[in-house]
Amino acid sequence: MKGIVFTTFIEMVESKFSLEIADKIIVEADLPSGGSYTSVGTYDHGEIIQLVIKLHEQTGIPVTDLVRTFGEYMFGQLVEMYPQFVEMNATAFDLLRNVDSYIHVEVRKLYPDAELPGFEYETPEPGTLKMVYRSSRPFADLAEGLISGCIGHYGENIAVIREDISDGAGTGACFTLKKRE
């Protein structure tokens, strides 16, 4: 997993909780990397899972909620780092439909060895978007947070229904997004 995910997670912990909690979870996680990350490095995704578990132990916030919150935070960071992704799409649906065809293509240019999840899209009726998420890693909660962050950024009234398609492993989910009046 690319280091930018790790550095962004640590930033979120520092800003939403504290520098002390960030330091504490890094020390307590006893990570192979030592918790020293660079944005261009590559690290075992198990380390971020350990960090989230340690954050849960410090805060009492459920792990799934922490990961979704991280996804929302990460979307905000992506907007700051790559505003062109957002500016070229008028709605949340527009941007979300372009994750694989544009955003992931651009990410691969920056990080050629990045292992990215895949999405399949379907528009079964006007005002509805189905996104099927598949990954080798258990980060459907992160995908849900990124989707929520996108919807929040555009300020649209969209309901998100999530169906697990990975027998609880978190590696696959079907997100049905419906615009509300």
Backbone bond lengths (Angstrom), bond angles and torsions (degrees), N, CA, C in turn:
res aa  C-N    CA-C-N  psi(-1)  N-CA   C-N-CA  omega(-1)  CA-C   N-CA-C  phi
1 M - - - 1.444 - - 1.531 107.32 -
2 K 1.323 116.10 138.83 1.458 120.83 -175.96 1.531 111.78 -68.56
3 G 1.302 114.24 144.17 1.457 121.72 -177.12 1.515 114.52 -60.77
4 I 1.338 116.93 -26.19 1.463 119.46 179.56 1.529 111.08 -58.87
5 V 1.327 116.88 -32.27 1.462 120.60 177.87 1.530 109.21 -66.68
6 F 1.312 116.96 -42.48 1.457 121.77 -179.63 1.527 111.62 -67.38
7 T 1.341 116.34 -46.25 1.466 118.77 -179.08 1.526 110.97 -64.82
8 T 1.321 116.48 -35.17 1.464 120.12 177.67 1.530 110.57 -68.69
9 F 1.330 117.15 -39.29 1.466 120.45 177.41 1.532 110.49 -61.62
10 I 1.319 116.95 -47.08 1.474 120.14 -179.92 1.528 110.04 -62.30
11 E 1.335 117.38 -40.74 1.477 121.17 175.43 1.518 110.96 -57.16
12 M 1.338 116.61 -45.33 1.464 120.88 -179.61 1.525 110.37 -61.43
13 V 1.330 116.96 -45.21 1.461 120.31 -179.49 1.521 109.92 -60.64
14 E 1.325 116.53 -44.36 1.468 120.47 179.36 1.518 111.51 -62.03
15 S 1.345 117.70 -42.39 1.467 120.19 -175.28 1.527 113.06 -79.25
16 K 1.335 117.85 -36.29 1.468 120.28 -177.29 1.522 113.01 -89.86
17 F 1.321 117.38 -23.56 1.468 120.68 -177.83 1.526 108.92 -119.77
18 S 1.321 117.82 -83.92 1.466 120.62 174.84 1.518 110.01 -175.99
19 L 1.312 115.06 163.03 1.460 121.38 175.79 1.526 109.34 -63.69
20 E 1.336 116.07 -36.82 1.463 120.55 -179.52 1.530 111.23 -63.00
21 I 1.334 116.56 -43.03 1.470 119.73 178.93 1.522 109.86 -66.58
22 A 1.318 117.10 -40.27 1.471 119.68 177.78 1.521 110.23 -58.67
23 D 1.326 116.96 -48.10 1.467 120.50 179.06 1.523 110.99 -61.77
24 K 1.318 116.47 -42.27 1.465 120.79 -176.87 1.530 111.57 -64.09
25 I 1.330 117.84 -44.01 1.464 118.66 -178.36 1.519 111.58 -68.23
26 I 1.339 116.88 -33.42 1.465 120.44 177.47 1.530 109.85 -65.14
27 V 1.311 116.89 -46.36 1.468 120.84 -179.64 1.524 110.83 -65.03
28 E 1.337 116.77 -47.31 1.464 120.52 -176.74 1.522 113.02 -68.09
29 A 1.327 117.75 -27.91 1.464 120.85 -179.27 1.530 111.77 -71.01
30 D 1.342 117.52 -21.33 1.458 122.03 178.65 1.533 110.72 48.16
31 L 1.318 114.50 60.85 1.462 122.73 -172.44 1.524 113.11 -80.67
32 P 1.340 117.42 145.77 1.468 120.01 176.45 1.535 112.83 -56.69
33 S 1.328 117.10 -34.68 1.465 120.62 179.76 1.516 111.96 -80.41
34 G 1.314 116.99 -10.19 1.459 120.82 -174.94 1.522 112.37 79.02
35 G 1.336 116.66 2.35 1.460 120.46 -179.73 1.509 113.07 79.62
36 S 1.326 116.28 14.88 1.459 121.42 178.53 1.529 107.63 -101.55
37 Y 1.338 116.31 110.10 1.458 121.17 -173.34 1.523 111.56 -119.65
38 T 1.329 115.37 145.44 1.456 120.95 168.99 1.518 106.49 -114.89
39 S 1.307 117.11 151.71 1.463 119.95 -176.37 1.520 112.70 -64.23
40 V 1.317 118.65 -26.35 1.466 121.01 -178.29 1.524 113.43 -97.12
41 G 1.336 117.14 -5.77 1.458 120.53 179.23 1.523 111.25 -72.50
42 T 1.317 115.91 170.02 1.457 122.42 176.30 1.522 107.53 -124.04
43 Y 1.343 115.84 132.23 1.456 121.72 -174.70 1.522 110.18 -135.38
44 D 1.302 115.40 158.32 1.463 121.61 178.35 1.527 109.42 -66.50
45 H 1.333 116.50 128.82 1.469 120.01 -178.57 1.529 111.69 -62.72
46 G 1.328 117.05 -19.68 1.463 120.35 176.99 1.518 112.05 -61.83
47 E 1.329 117.12 -25.90 1.465 119.81 179.18 1.520 111.58 -66.75
48 I 1.320 117.24 -39.79 1.459 118.09 -179.69 1.524 110.18 -70.13
49 I 1.323 116.08 -32.28 1.469 119.44 176.04 1.531 109.24 -63.97
50 Q 1.337 116.91 -43.54 1.464 120.09 177.43 1.527 111.03 -60.57
51 L 1.326 117.21 -41.81 1.463 120.49 179.86 1.520 111.50 -63.90
52 V 1.318 116.50 -41.26 1.476 119.72 179.20 1.523 110.20 -64.86
53 I 1.324 117.14 -41.53 1.470 120.35 178.74 1.521 109.95 -62.05
54 K 1.304 117.79 -43.19 1.469 121.15 178.33 1.530 110.98 -64.96
55 L 1.342 116.78 -36.93 1.467 119.75 176.91 1.525 110.02 -65.41
56 H 1.315 116.73 -40.62 1.465 121.25 175.79 1.532 109.99 -58.26
57 E 1.328 116.77 -44.87 1.472 120.81 -179.67 1.528 111.17 -62.63
58 Q 1.325 117.33 -33.94 1.465 121.38 179.84 1.528 113.02 -76.86
59 T 1.324 116.14 -33.78 1.474 119.90 -171.41 1.520 114.53 -107.92
60 G 1.336 117.12 -22.76 1.462 120.66 -174.62 1.522 113.25 78.28
61 I 1.310 117.53 0.99 1.470 122.08 178.77 1.533 107.83 -78.20
62 P 1.341 118.05 132.56 1.467 119.58 179.93 1.528 112.19 -55.73
63 V 1.329 115.26 143.37 1.463 122.04 -178.34 1.523 111.12 -54.48
64 T 1.340 117.90 -45.00 1.466 119.92 -178.72 1.525 111.45 -60.52
65 D 1.328 116.79 -39.38 1.468 120.20 178.28 1.524 110.97 -65.87
66 L 1.332 116.53 -40.22 1.467 119.98 178.95 1.522 111.24 -63.56
67 V 1.320 116.97 -41.60 1.464 120.18 -178.51 1.527 110.26 -69.33
68 R 1.334 117.68 -40.36 1.477 119.62 176.77 1.526 110.40 -64.06
69 T 1.325 116.82 -41.94 1.468 120.50 177.56 1.523 110.26 -60.94
70 F 1.321 116.30 -40.34 1.461 119.93 176.74 1.518 110.84 -61.63
71 G 1.327 117.55 -41.72 1.465 120.70 177.69 1.517 111.71 -59.39
72 E 1.325 116.86 -43.11 1.469 120.74 178.15 1.525 110.40 -63.18
73 Y 1.323 116.27 -44.74 1.461 121.23 178.42 1.532 110.51 -61.59
74 M 1.336 115.15 -43.74 1.461 120.38 -178.52 1.529 111.27 -62.67
75 F 1.330 117.28 -37.35 1.460 118.84 177.38 1.530 109.59 -61.40
76 G 1.316 117.05 -43.60 1.470 120.70 177.74 1.516 111.87 -58.62
77 Q 1.327 116.75 -39.57 1.462 120.93 178.27 1.530 110.66 -68.12
78 L 1.331 116.92 -37.92 1.469 120.16 177.65 1.523 110.91 -63.62
79 V 1.325 116.34 -38.04 1.472 120.51 177.96 1.527 109.74 -62.39
80 E 1.324 116.47 -42.40 1.465 120.10 179.61 1.530 111.94 -67.36
81 M 1.324 116.29 -41.44 1.464 120.68 -176.33 1.526 112.92 -78.30
82 Y 1.344 116.97 -33.79 1.457 121.42 -175.47 1.527 110.36 -133.63
83 P 1.325 117.93 64.91 1.469 119.82 -176.28 1.526 113.60 -60.15
84 Q 1.331 117.39 -23.84 1.460 120.11 -179.64 1.528 111.45 -62.06
85 F 1.350 118.48 -30.15 1.465 121.12 178.07 1.519 110.83 -60.88
86 V 1.321 115.42 -39.12 1.462 120.47 -176.85 1.522 110.80 -82.95
87 E 1.316 116.77 -41.43 1.463 121.01 -176.22 1.529 112.60 -62.72
88 M 1.332 116.95 -29.95 1.458 118.85 -177.53 1.534 113.18 -84.88
89 N 1.324 117.47 1.55 1.464 122.46 179.69 1.523 109.32 -126.11
90 A 1.324 116.10 126.77 1.464 121.03 -174.73 1.520 113.62 -80.05
91 T 1.335 117.36 -24.35 1.466 120.56 -176.14 1.525 110.42 -136.21
92 A 1.318 115.59 166.41 1.465 120.85 176.06 1.527 110.26 -60.55
93 F 1.338 117.35 -42.57 1.463 120.40 178.96 1.526 110.77 -59.45
94 D 1.339 116.69 -42.77 1.466 120.47 179.76 1.532 110.44 -58.78
95 L 1.333 116.26 -48.92 1.456 119.88 -178.11 1.531 110.64 -65.18
96 L 1.333 117.07 -47.13 1.462 120.08 -177.32 1.520 112.41 -61.84
97 R 1.328 117.43 -35.80 1.475 120.43 178.03 1.530 111.96 -68.09
98 N 1.320 116.96 -16.17 1.461 121.09 -178.40 1.523 114.28 -101.56
99 V 1.319 117.59 7.86 1.461 119.45 -177.84 1.530 110.75 -58.10
100 D 1.312 117.53 -52.81 1.475 119.92 -178.06 1.521 112.86 -75.27
101 S 1.328 117.38 -41.27 1.464 120.02 -172.50 1.523 113.77 -79.75
102 Y 1.320 118.13 -20.88 1.459 119.08 179.98 1.525 112.20 -127.43
103 I 1.322 116.70 -57.48 1.466 119.90 -173.10 1.527 111.20 -62.80
104 H 1.333 117.94 -48.74 1.463 119.32 -179.84 1.529 111.82 -66.16
105 V 1.318 117.23 -31.11 1.471 120.74 175.61 1.531 109.47 -62.64
106 E 1.327 116.10 -45.01 1.470 120.62 179.71 1.525 111.04 -67.28
107 V 1.334 117.38 -39.01 1.461 120.74 178.05 1.529 109.62 -61.68
108 R 1.330 116.88 -40.82 1.468 120.13 179.80 1.529 111.87 -65.31
109 K 1.336 117.42 -28.77 1.465 119.75 175.86 1.523 110.45 -65.71
110 L 1.338 115.82 -39.74 1.464 120.81 -179.86 1.523 111.88 -77.64
111 Y 1.332 115.79 -38.14 1.464 122.17 -176.27 1.530 108.80 -130.62
112 P 1.338 117.92 80.80 1.469 120.95 -174.10 1.527 114.37 -58.17
113 D 1.315 117.48 -26.88 1.465 119.74 -178.13 1.536 112.93 -94.68
114 A 1.326 117.16 8.90 1.472 120.45 -179.22 1.521 110.41 -65.81
115 E 1.324 115.43 135.63 1.464 121.74 175.24 1.527 106.79 -100.45
116 L 1.316 115.61 103.92 1.463 121.03 -173.25 1.526 111.17 -103.03
117 P 1.324 115.90 151.97 1.465 118.51 174.41 1.521 109.74 -71.82
118 G 1.308 115.72 167.40 1.459 120.45 176.81 1.513 111.13 -116.62
119 F 1.314 115.07 153.72 1.462 121.29 177.45 1.520 109.52 -129.38
120 E 1.309 115.08 143.32 1.461 122.69 169.83 1.523 105.55 -117.67
121 Y 1.321 116.12 143.22 1.464 121.03 -174.40 1.518 111.29 -122.34
122 E 1.307 114.34 148.66 1.461 121.05 176.04 1.529 106.94 -150.52
123 T 1.315 115.55 140.65 1.463 121.46 174.47 1.532 106.54 -117.93
124 P 1.342 116.98 87.30 1.462 119.96 -175.10 1.521 114.13 -68.26
125 E 1.330 116.17 -24.13 1.473 121.26 177.96 1.518 107.66 -160.65
126 P 1.321 117.72 160.50 1.469 119.93 178.54 1.536 110.51 -56.60
127 G 1.325 115.32 137.82 1.458 120.18 178.24 1.516 114.19 82.47
128 T 1.333 116.55 7.39 1.467 120.79 179.52 1.521 109.38 -130.46
129 L 1.321 115.35 135.48 1.459 121.73 175.65 1.517 107.73 -130.46
130 K 1.317 116.13 126.64 1.465 121.14 173.53 1.513 107.81 -105.25
131 M 1.321 115.02 131.18 1.460 121.88 177.71 1.521 107.74 -123.86
132 V 1.314 116.66 121.61 1.457 120.82 175.58 1.521 107.32 -101.33
133 Y 1.324 115.45 119.17 1.458 123.88 -178.41 1.526 109.10 -99.88
134 R 1.337 116.01 132.37 1.464 121.10 175.20 1.528 108.44 -138.38
135 S 1.336 114.13 135.81 1.454 119.67 -179.31 1.522 109.04 -150.83
136 S 1.307 115.75 159.01 1.462 119.82 172.98 1.522 110.45 -81.63
137 R 1.310 115.94 -9.57 1.472 121.67 -178.17 1.530 110.85 -112.51
138 P 1.320 117.47 154.15 1.468 121.16 -175.49 1.531 113.57 -84.92
139 F 1.333 116.77 66.10 1.460 118.83 -174.57 1.522 114.11 -124.36
140 A 1.328 117.58 36.18 1.463 120.27 174.66 1.524 110.71 -61.36
141 D 1.341 117.73 -33.91 1.469 120.55 176.94 1.527 110.54 -63.15
142 L 1.331 116.81 -38.97 1.462 120.98 177.79 1.525 109.90 -64.77
143 A 1.334 116.88 -42.85 1.469 120.37 177.30 1.522 110.41 -60.69
144 E 1.331 116.87 -41.85 1.467 120.05 178.43 1.525 111.09 -62.29
145 G 1.316 116.73 -40.76 1.463 120.37 177.33 1.516 112.48 -64.20
146 L 1.333 116.77 -41.37 1.466 120.44 176.99 1.528 110.83 -62.85
147 I 1.331 117.05 -41.63 1.468 121.28 177.08 1.517 110.16 -61.63
148 S 1.337 116.64 -45.81 1.475 120.45 179.06 1.524 111.31 -63.18
149 G 1.331 115.95 -40.16 1.463 119.51 177.42 1.510 111.87 -62.17
150 C 1.323 116.74 -39.07 1.462 122.17 178.12 1.526 110.25 -63.79
151 I 1.318 116.33 -48.29 1.472 121.13 179.94 1.525 109.88 -60.53
152 G 1.332 116.32 -44.26 1.462 120.33 178.90 1.519 112.29 -62.87
153 H 1.328 115.68 -39.34 1.461 119.27 179.68 1.528 111.50 -60.66
154 Y 1.316 116.17 -43.17 1.463 120.20 -179.39 1.528 112.10 -80.86
155 G 1.327 118.06 -10.47 1.454 121.71 177.80 1.513 113.75 66.68
156 E 1.323 116.13 29.75 1.462 119.62 -178.02 1.527 110.70 -93.77
157 N 1.318 115.38 155.04 1.457 121.86 178.80 1.533 107.53 -95.93
158 I 1.323 115.32 92.22 1.460 121.80 -175.65 1.519 108.61 -130.13
159 A 1.325 116.04 126.80 1.464 121.45 174.91 1.520 108.80 -86.73
160 V 1.319 115.79 141.44 1.459 121.20 178.66 1.523 108.59 -119.13
161 I 1.317 115.35 123.18 1.459 121.44 175.82 1.521 106.50 -113.51
162 R 1.319 116.14 128.08 1.467 120.84 -177.16 1.530 109.61 -113.56
163 E 1.322 114.93 132.77 1.457 121.43 175.66 1.527 107.69 -122.45
164 D 1.324 116.17 124.80 1.456 120.85 178.24 1.531 109.45 -72.32
165 I 1.309 116.55 133.47 1.465 120.76 176.61 1.528 110.73 -125.15
166 S 1.357 115.01 26.59 1.467 119.06 -176.72 1.530 111.91 -132.00
167 D 1.314 116.74 24.07 1.469 120.84 -179.38 1.525 112.17 51.99
168 G 1.318 116.21 41.99 1.456 121.78 176.25 1.513 115.44 80.28
169 A 1.331 118.33 3.45 1.465 120.97 -177.76 1.526 113.02 -77.82
170 G 1.338 117.79 -17.85 1.454 120.89 -179.19 1.519 114.05 79.68
171 T 1.328 116.90 9.20 1.464 120.41 -178.17 1.519 113.08 -96.18
172 G 1.317 116.92 -5.12 1.459 120.39 179.01 1.516 110.86 -153.24
173 A 1.326 115.33 140.46 1.461 120.63 178.77 1.518 108.55 -156.57
174 C 1.314 113.88 149.48 1.470 120.80 172.79 1.521 106.55 -108.43
175 F 1.316 115.83 118.65 1.468 121.66 177.25 1.508 107.96 -102.81
176 T 1.320 116.50 123.51 1.463 121.50 175.12 1.519 106.58 -108.30
177 L 1.315 115.57 118.08 1.459 122.56 -179.38 1.511 108.73 -107.47
178 K 1.332 116.48 125.98 1.459 121.36 -179.33 1.523 109.54 -125.75
179 K 1.329 114.44 125.87 1.459 119.35 176.50 1.515 108.74 -70.27
180 R 1.339 115.24 136.92 1.471 120.99 177.05 1.512 108.56 -111.27
181 E 1.319 114.64 150.94 1.478 120.39 179.83 1.502 110.66 -72.78
